[in-house]
Amino acid sequence: MRISYDREEDVLYIKFADCKEECEYVEHTPGVVLRVNPRSKEIVGCTILWFSRQLREQGRINVPEIRGLPISPELERLVGL
């Protein structure tokens, strides 16, 4: 898993797996966009828009539960799981 943050755009990118094909994008909730492998239908990434604003206003950010994905304690703390 790879996590990166674009401070200038206030966007958090979470990459769970590589997608060698062009991914499909699905808005899970306002400001949370999932990247999906079109062949396997696996979620390969998540983009959280307005990350710091959402965290400030809500105190947490709801990301989709992804079955079978090991979530690190650091990520749980970071995104409020």
ABEGO torsion letter per residue (X at the ends): XBBBBBAAAGBBBBBABBBABBBBBBBABBGBBBBBBAAAGBBABBBBBGAAAAAAAAGBBBBBBBBGBBBBAAAAAAAGX
